[in-house]
Amino acid sequence: MARAAPALTAERDQATDALARAGLLRTPLIDSPSLSERYGCEVRLKLECHQLTGSFKARGAVAAVSCVPDAQTVVTASAGNHALGIAFACFALGRTAEIFIPRGTDQAKVDALARFGPGIRTRVVDGSYDDTELAARQAAGRPGTTFVSSYNDPLVVAGQSTVGTEALAQWPQADAVIVPVGGGGLLSGVALACADHHAPVAAWGVEPESSPAMSASLENGRIVRIVESVTSAAQGLIGNLDPDSITFALVRAHSAGVIVSSEEEILGAVARIYADHAIVVEPSGGAALCGLGRVSASGARRIVCVLTGSNVAAASHFEIVSQRQPVRQSGKLAPDGESMIS
């Protein structure tokens, strides 16, 4: 029998208090005239890429770590941004952490982890993200440790829900919110916030076609394991769901759906955000833009896109942007894949 979706009411109240004490930012929500013109609706961007650690992940990490006993070492697995969130939370709250990351994690994230001092120990794992999480869970079997999942934790989901709560407080008229999807922690939290809003708001997710774990599970009506045949630059969105993940039930109950996007569409979104707004996002951080066509076609007229992270090496960002700069003519953006140069 499928697990019922939890309401997480107490956890969300607790997370709100923890985030306020930690001094996390209320990130801006800005207009995007170019995207609004392109899709025939009003589009605004929620800049979680400007959060203290460069990612929304700090929200869930602070919420979860605030409940870990002082004497416990926090253990986690991450492709980078959750790791930075845990490192920030442990540094701020005086706890130690052991963080497992897959080899090949963006160097900008690896370098940032080192800045949190000796209380944060990083372990590099050869293999996939699933291999990395397995190694972390094995390490968390030792006495004196507590494992904090990057998504499958009620307090992590509660912390991520504050992204949606903030966005809807900033723009109460919004009728859709689009977020990237990996394990579903952000979509789950934002969907709960949308369900609580005084007017109908659709919560949508976007995930890469190389790792469509959430959409495959929704299609099958249960959590299924997918085989990743290719890698993705959107490192934060890859990997399978835990067999008992609370996010699946939440996404199924409260979201409007999950859109699968190609690798080139995700990389193109990185270039478009930089061209239109001079904002740097990592590939997983800009994926929400890839859902604008589908969501605007569904009838949404006021859409929030959450830009979730900016932690990308400068050389990698330059390569993505230099190869995919959108072409302009008369102030208008060319359609994807078409030149407007006559």
N, C-alpha and C positions, 0 to 999 in steps of 0.2 A: 504494500500500500504506500502511495506517495506521501511524503512528509508534508504536513500543513505548514503554510508560511507563517512564521512568528511575527508578532507586531513590533517587538523590541521597544516598547514605549519607555520602560525604565532605563534601558541601555542608552537610548537616544538622549534622555534628560541628563544622564550621567556623562555622556560624551560631550554634550554642550558645555557643561561645567568644566570638564577637564581641558578642553580646548581653550576656553577663556583663561584659565589659570596658566596655561603654557604660553600664552601670548601669540597664538597663531593668527594669521591675517584674515580679515574679511576681504577677499580678493575682488578686484573690480569686475564690473559687467559693462562692456563697451559696445557701441553700435558698430556694425559692419556695413557701411553703405554699398560697397562693391558686391558683397554676397547677397545683400537684400535685393539689389537690382538684378543680379544674375538669376536668382531663384523666385523672384516675384512675390516675396514676402519680407517681413521684417526679421532680420537676423542679428542677434547679439552674442558676443563671445564672453564666456566666463573664464577669467584668466587665472586658473589654478597653477599655470606655469609660473606665476609670480609668487606662489606660496614660499614660505621661508626655506624649505628644502628644494625648491624648484618643482614641486609636485604635490597634488592633493593627498598623496599617501601619508603625509605627516599627520593628517587628521585621524585616520583610523589607528595609526601607530600610537599616537598620544593617548587616545581613548583606551586602547588595550593595555599599554604599559602602565598606565596610572593605576591599574588594578592588580599588577603583579607584585607580590610581596618583596620588600626591600632586599632580602637576602638571596633572592632567586636571580639566576642568570637567564636573560631572555635569549631564546634560540629561534632563528627564523631562516627561511629561504626566500630569495628574491632575485629578480633580474636587474635590480638596481634601485628603483624609487621607493619601494617598501623598505629596503635595506637602509636607505638614507633616512626614512621616517623613523624607523626603529632606533637608528643611531642617534638622531636628534632627541627622541623621546627619552632614551636611556641617559644620554648626557645631561639633559635638562632635569631629570628626576633622580639622578645619582645612582643609576643601575648599570650593570655590565651586560654586554651582549656578545653572542657568537653568531655571526651572520654568514650563511652559505650562499655563494653566488656562482652561476655557471661560468666556465671559462668563455671568454669572448664578450662578456658584459662590457658595455660602452666604457671606455677609459675615463671619461669625465665623471662617471658615477663611482668608479673604483678610487680615483684620486680624491673625490669628495669624502668618501668614507674614512680615509686616512686622517682627515682633519679633525675627527671627533675624539682623537686621543687613544691611549692604551687600553681604556676600558671597553673598546669596541674591537673585537677580534674577527678578522675576515678569513673565511675558508673558501678557496676556489676549487670547484668540482669539475672534472672532465665529464662531458656528456650533456644530456638535455636538461631542461628545467625540471622535468619529472625526476631525473637522477639526483639533481641538486636538492629537491625537496625530500626525497627519500633519505639522503645523507643527513639532512638537518633533523628529521624526525628521529632517526636512530640516535643522534647525539643528544636529543632532548629526552631520551630515555634514562639518562644519568640522573642521580639525585641532585637536587638543588637547581634544577633547570625548569623553565616554562616555555613551551613552544607557542609562538604567536603566528598564525597563518596570515598570509597577505590578503586573504579574502574570506576564508571559512571560519569566521569568529564573530559572534554577535556584537561585540564592542567595536570591532573593526568596521563592520557594516554600519553600525550606529554613527561612528565618527564620519564615515563617508557621506552619510545622509545629510550632514550639515552643508555640503555643497549645494544640494537641491533646495534646502530650506533657505539658505542665503540668496540663491538666484531668484527664487520666487518672492522673497521679501524685496529684492531690488527691482523686480519687474513682475508685479502681481498679475498683469494681463497676459503673460506668456501662456501659450497653449501646448507647447512641446519642449522637451529637453532631450538633447542627444549627447551620449557619452560613449567613450571607447569601452570595450568589454574584453577582459581576460578571464579571470576567475568569477567576475560578476559582482564583486563587492561594491563597486561604485554604482553600477546600475541598480543593484538591490536597494542601496540606501537612497539614491535619488528617486527611485520608484516609490518608496515608502513616503518620502517627502511630497511627491506629486499627489499621492493618494490622499494625503492629509490636507491638501490645498482646498480653499473655499470654492474653487471652480475647476472644471475638468482640465487636467494636464496630462499629456501622453509622454511617458518616459521610453525612449528608444536607445538601443545599443548598436554599436558597430564593432565587428570583429574581423580579423584577417582571414582570407580564404585558406591560408596555410595552416590555421589552427582554429577551426570553427567548432570548438567544444560546446559552447553554450547553445548555438543554433541547432547543432546536431542533437543535443539532448532534448531541446524543446520539440523538435520534429518527432522524436521517438517517444516522448512522454515520460522519459526517465533519463537519469545520468548515464551517458555512454562514453566509452573511451575512444578517442580518435587517434589515428596514426599520422604524425606530422612527417610528410614526405620531403618538404623543403623548409629552409629557414626563412626568417622574416626579419627585416630591420626593425619592426615593431616588437622589440624584445619583451616589453611589459605586457603584451597581449597573448603570449604563447603558453601552451601547457594545458594539461587535462584538468578536469574538475575532480576534487575529492569525491569518493563514492557517497559520502554522507554530507556533502556540501549544503549548507543552509541557503546558499545563494540561488540554487536552481528553483526551489519552491517560491522564493520571493520574486524572482524574475518572471516565472510563469504566472504567478498570481497578480502581479501589479504592473508589469511593463507592457508596452504596446508591441514589442517584438525586437528581434536582433537582425541587423542587416549585415550581410557578408560582403566585404570589400576586397578588391585585388591589391596586390603589393604596389603596383604602379599608381593606383588611385590614392593610397595612403601616402606615398612619397610625394605625389603631386600636391596633396593637401599641405604638406610641410612648406613647399615652395610658394603656394598661393598665400598662406598666412604671412610669410615673410614679405612677399611682394606687395600685399595689400596693407599690412599693418606694421611692418618692420619688427615683428615678434618672432623670436626663435622658439620653436617647439621641436621635440624629438618625434620620430615617426609615430610611436604609440600615442603621443600627446595630441596630435592633430587629426587623429582618425575620425573624430566625430563629424568633421566636415563632409566625409564621404557618405553620410546619411542624409544630407540636405535634399538631394533630388527626390528620394523616396518619401521623406517626411513631408516636404512641401506638397508633393503630389497627393498625399493623403488628406490634404485640406488644412493643415496647420498654417497659420498666418503670422504667428509671433513665436520664433524658435530660438531657444538658447542652445548654443554649441559649447560644450565644456572642453577647453584646451587644458589637458591634464598635466603636462610636464615639459620642462625645458632642458633636461639634463642630457645633452648630446655633445660629443666632442666637436670642437669648432671645425676641424677638417672634414668630419662626416657631414655636418650640416652644410658646409660650403659645397661639397660634392653634390649633395641632393639638390640644392637650390640652383647651382650654376647649370645643371643639366636640364632643369625643368622650369625655367622662368616663364610665367604666363606672359603672353604678348598682348599689348594694349594698342588701341587705335581710337581716337576721338573720345578718350576717357572711359571706354567700355572694355570689359574683359572678353577675350576670345573664348568660345566654348572649348571644353577639354578636348585636346587632341587636334584642334584646328587653328590655323594661323589667320590673323586678321590683317596681315600685311598683303596689300594688293600688288 
